Amino acid sequence: MEYRFLGASGIKVPVLSFGTATFGGKNDFFKAWGSTQVDEAKRLIDICLEAGVNMFDTADVYSDGIAEEVLGEAIADKTRDQLILSTKATFTFGEGPNNQGSSRNHLLKQVEGSLKRLGTDYIDIFHMHGFDGNTPVEETLRTLDDLVQSGKIRYLAASNFSGWHLMKSLAISEKYGWNKYVGHQVYYSLNNREYEWELMPLALDQKVGAIIWSPLAAGRLGGKYGRNKPIPQDGRVAQGGSPVPDMAVNEEVLYNIIDTLEEIAEETGKTVAQVALNWLLQRPTVSSIIVGARNEEQLKQNLGAVGWDLTVDQIKKLDEASTVPPIYPYWHQWQKKDLNPTPNFY
């Protein structure tokens, strides 16, 4: 397993990490992802650790805290300092007007809850699951810095921020000498490359490592979808559990991508999913890709995305198949190459 630094921090993370949104399955949305319980979770975690995947990603809202509980029980017999635990808070958890957002009140409560559910004294990487436009950024960042100083959190990360959200947060942390976001958990896949337009250049400039969620576009790039294939009824999309809505998917572009993936999978002897994941591993700023699995077979297949590289020509084919016209102001900026040279990853 390859390990990379998370942004400008000193912590190294595996290029593949394991997502636990499939743990618990409490409600219809998360049940569509999976309903892994403790015994099966232990087996999946053992497979991960045998492969060198020691980072496990979760969130307070996954199955209303049950995913954290299952993960906590499943790692109870493991050596804690050999694991990297990543969790999140911001979204609604419980009843009442103060049980959401990134206020000091909510974050302190959620961190204590996550620590208890995970059965640990500290969280390695703690994310703001989304940007809270109602709470002053200074309040959020001061609270997070206090939590780092107390030892309850070791590294800070954002998730699903826009460019200005992240840049404002970084600037305020620098102004006051507080701990900064060193990671940004983002949606990025061959099927949606908007991350490259502003967030990737920002991450390159500010040295923020990307942790990728839904790298297979909620299973659309997993090998079961295709131009002449019916939508699989056992998948998250058909069952209403997709975190990537249909409005974010251009169907013709998707099928062009899948056609190219299938061609390259044939050339390499790899699966469609492995090719899609390996393409992401070649992208700038990517520190780790979160892979999920409902069963051992799916997990082992995803782990096969490492240890080899696509060729330059194969990457070029995938780039061309997945490129869509940029929105303003990027199409205007990219025309002015003397002022804004096109990044070498396009």
C-alpha positions, 0 to 999 in steps of 0.5 A, spaced: 500 500 500 502 506 498 502 512 503 501 519 502 502 526 506 495 529 507 496 536 505 501 540 508 501 535 515 505 530 517 500 525 517 501 519 512 494 516 509 493 510 505 491 512 498 485 507 499 481 508 505 475 504 507 468 508 508 463 505 513 457 508 510 455 501 509 455 500 517 448 500 520 443 501 515 438 504 520 434 508 515 432 507 508 437 511 505 443 508 508 440 501 508 440 502 500 448 503 502 448 497 506 447 494 513 453 491 515 453 489 522 459 488 527 461 481 525 462 482 518 465 489 519 470 485 523 472 481 517 472 487 512 477 491 517 481 485 517 482 484 510 483 492 509 489 491 515 492 485 511 492 490 505 495 496 509 489 500 509 489 503 516 484 509 515 477 508 516 472 514 515 465 515 518 460 520 520 456 522 526 450 522 521 451 515 518 445 511 520 444 516 526 450 514 529 450 507 528 455 506 523 460 509 528 458 504 534 459 498 529 466 501 527 468 502 534 466 495 536 469 492 530 476 495 532 475 494 539 481 489 539 485 493 535 491 497 537 489 504 536 495 507 534 495 503 528 489 506 526 487 512 523 479 514 524 476 519 520 469 522 522 465 528 521 460 533 524 455 539 522 449 536 519 442 535 523 443 530 529 437 529 534 432 534 535 432 541 537 434 547 533 442 547 536 443 540 534 446 542 527 451 546 524 458 548 526 457 552 532 461 551 538 455 548 542 454 543 537 461 541 535 463 540 542 457 535 543 458 531 537 465 530 538 464 527 545 458 523 542 463 520 536 469 519 541 464 515 545 461 511 539 468 510 537 470 507 543 476 512 543 480 518 546 481 521 540 479 522 533 485 522 528 482 527 522 475 531 524 471 534 518 466 539 518 461 535 513 459 541 510 460 549 510 455 552 516 453 559 513 449 561 519 455 560 524 461 565 524 467 562 521 471 564 527 467 561 532 467 554 528 475 555 527 476 557 534 472 551 537 476 546 532 483 549 535 481 548 542 479 541 540 486 540 537 489 543 543 485 538 548 488 532 544 481 530 542 482 531 535 489 531 531 488 533 524 482 538 521 479 537 515 473 540 511 468 537 506 464 539 501 466 546 501 466 551 495 473 555 494 471 561 498 469 557 504 475 553 504 480 559 502 476 564 508 477 558 513 484 558 511 486 565 512 482 566 518 486 560 521 492 563 519 491 570 522 490 567 529 495 562 529 490 556 529 490 549 526 488 549 519 484 544 515 489 540 512 484 535 508 478 536 504 473 531 503 470 532 496 466 528 491 471 527 485 470 522 479 471 521 472 463 522 471 464 529 475 470 533 474 468 539 477 473 539 483 478 540 478 476 547 476 477 551 482 478 546 488 484 543 485 488 549 484 486 552 491 489 545 494 495 545 490 496 552 492 494 552 499 497 544 500 490 541 502 490 534 501 484 531 497 480 525 500 475 523 495 468 520 496 464 516 491 470 515 487 465 510 482 460 515 482 455 512 487 456 505 483 455 508 476 463 506 474 463 500 478 462 495 472 454 494 472 452 500 468 453 501 461 450 503 454 446 497 453 445 494 460 439 495 465 440 499 471 441 494 476 436 494 481 440 492 487 444 498 487 444 505 491 441 509 485 435 504 484 434 504 491 434 511 492 441 511 496 445 515 492 449 521 494 450 523 487 443 525 484 441 524 477 441 531 476 449 531 476 450 526 471 450 527 464 448 520 461 451 521 454 458 523 457 457 517 463 456 512 457 462 515 453 466 514 460 464 507 461 465 505 454 472 507 455 473 504 461 471 497 458 476 498 453 481 499 457 479 494 462 480 489 456 487 492 455 489 491 462 486 485 465 483 489 470 476 491 472 472 497 470 472 499 477 479 498 478 481 502 472 476 508 474 480 508 481 487 508 478 485 514 474 484 518 480 490 515 484 494 519 478 491 526 479 494 532 483 492 533 490 489 526 491 491 523 498 486 518 499 480 515 496 475 512 500 472 505 497 466 502 500 464 495 500 458 491 502 461 484 502 468 481 502 468 480 494 467 487 493 472 490 497 478 485 495 476 488 488 477 495 490 483 493 493 486 491 486 486 498 484 493 499 487 500 496 485 499 498 478 499 504 473 495 506 467 499 508 461 499 516 459 495 514 453 490 510 457 489 516 462 489 521 455 483 517 453 479 517 459 481 525 460 478 526 453 472 521 454 470 525 461 471 532 459 465 537 459 465 544 457 467 548 463 462 554 466 464 561 467 469 564 469 473 558 467 472 558 460 474 565 460 480 564 464 483 558 460 482 562 454 488 567 457 493 562 457 499 567 458 495 570 464 492 563 467 496 557 464 492 551 463 494 546 469 498 540 466 493 535 469 487 537 463 
